[in-house]
């Protein structure tokens, strides 16, 4: 997506330019903004949400928007040679808060191929969702280990006390 000439540029603007150069029939709307509790709902619109964030607080903001608006959230996280992915469907599957409860391992460094692998998994999930085909990663977490070149899977369950999607919904997440 990026080249050396993009160092120091806003990622959204560089990505827009690159994507439009690959296909002159498309127009990309680039949005340079920091996601916050105040603007997240407006930024998301009515689209499925793809979580490729690099920090847990922003992931949780997107999770709350997904839960409130009943939008699917396609989660992916990476650290070094490891990655994980799951598909969250509000009211049917555990939400992100259920899964991590404040703990998400790692900060950079990330080996460049790891986000590529997890990004492809996420893209596959979005396409399957939009086409209504195949089995989504709902209620399951796919884990990738690039050092052993193994994929593992574990079942994930809702947290009945989850403050975002649990029955008490202690955050009072009214629809927006």
N, C-alpha and C positions, 0 to 999 in steps of 0.2 A: 504494500500500500504506500509506503513512504520511501524516500530516497535521501541521500545526504543533503540535498538542497532544502529539505523540509526541516532540518534541525533548527529549532528556535521558533518555528511557525506554529500557529494554532492547529492542532490535529484535525479538527473538524473542517477547517478551510482547506488544508492540504488534501484531506480525503475527498472532499467535494471535487476539487480540481482533478485529482487522479481518476476518480470514477467517471467523471464527465469526459475525460480524455479517452477512456476505454470504450465508451459508447456515446456517440454524439447525439443519439436520439433521446437520451435521458436528461433530466434536470434534477439535481440534488439540492435539497434545502439544508444548508449547514447551520447549526445552532451552536454558538459559542456561549456556554453558560455553565455555571456550577450548579449541580443538582442540589436542591435544598427541600426542606419540608414545605416551604412556601410556594415553590414553583414546580415541583415534581409532577403534580397532577396535570398542570397545563402542558408541560413538556411531553408527557406520555400520550395525550389524546386518547383515542380508543384503540390503540394498537397493542398487539402482544408485546410484552417487554422482554428484551434480551439483556440479561445481566452479565456484563463483561467489565464490571467495576473493579478497581484495585484497592478498595477499602470497605470494611464491614459497615460503617455508619451509612454510606450511600446505598449499599445493598439493602439495608434494612428500610431505608426510605422507599426504595422501589418496591420492596416487599409489601409495605403498608399500602401503597397506591394499588398494587395488584389485588390485594385482599379487599380493599374498599370498593374497587371498581369491577371486581370479579374478572380480571384480565389474566391470561396465562403469563407465567414468568418462567423464562428459560434460563436457568442458572448455570453458570460455569465459573470455576475458580481454579487458579494455578499457583504453584509454588515450585520453583526449581524444575525438577524432572517430573513432577506429579501434577495431576489435574483431576477434577471431578465435575460431573454434570448431572442435573436432574431437571425434570419438568414439573412445575407447580401449577396446579389448577385449583384456584380458590374454591372452598367448600367441598372439595373432593380429595385433596392430597394435603400432606403436611406443608406448611409454609416455610419460608427461610428461617424465621425465628424459631420454629419447632426444631429445625435441623441443627442450627449452630448455637443457639442460646448464648450469644456473646463471644464465642470463641471461633476464630478462623485462623488456621496456622499460616505463618509466613508473611514475608514481605520480599521484595526483590532480593536476590537475583532470580530471574526466570529464564530458563533455557528457551530460546526462540521457537523451537518446534512444539513445545508444550502448549502454548496458547493456540497454535495452529491446529493441533489435534482436538483440543476441547472446543475450539470455535467451529470446527467441522461437525462435531457431534451436536452442538447447539443449532447450527444451520440445518442439519438433518431433521432435528426435532421440530423446528419451526415449519419446515416444508411439509413434514408429515401432518402436523397440526392443521395447517392451512388447507391441505388436500384431503384431510380426514382419512388418512391411510396409515396402516401399520400400528405397532404398539409403541406408545410414548413411554418415556422414562418416568412415569408417574408412580409414586410410592417406591421408587428405586433410585439409588445413587450409583452412577457408573464412575469407577475410579480407575485412573490410568497411571501407570508407573513406567516412565520412559527408560529407566535404567534396567529394569528386568523385562521390558516390553510385554507387560501383562495388563490386561483389563480385568477388574474384579467388579462385582456388583453386590450391593447390600440393600436390604429392604429398609425403608424408613417409615416411621409412623408419626401420626399427629401427636402433639403434646396437649393433653386435655386442659392443661393450665396455661397454654400459650396466650400471652397478652395481646397478640395480633389477631389470631384466628380461632382461639378457644371460645367455649360457650360463654364465659364471663366477659370476654373481649374488654379487658380492663382499660384499654386505650380509647374506648368509645369511638371506634372507627366507623363513623357514619358515612354512607355513600356520598360521593362528591359529584 
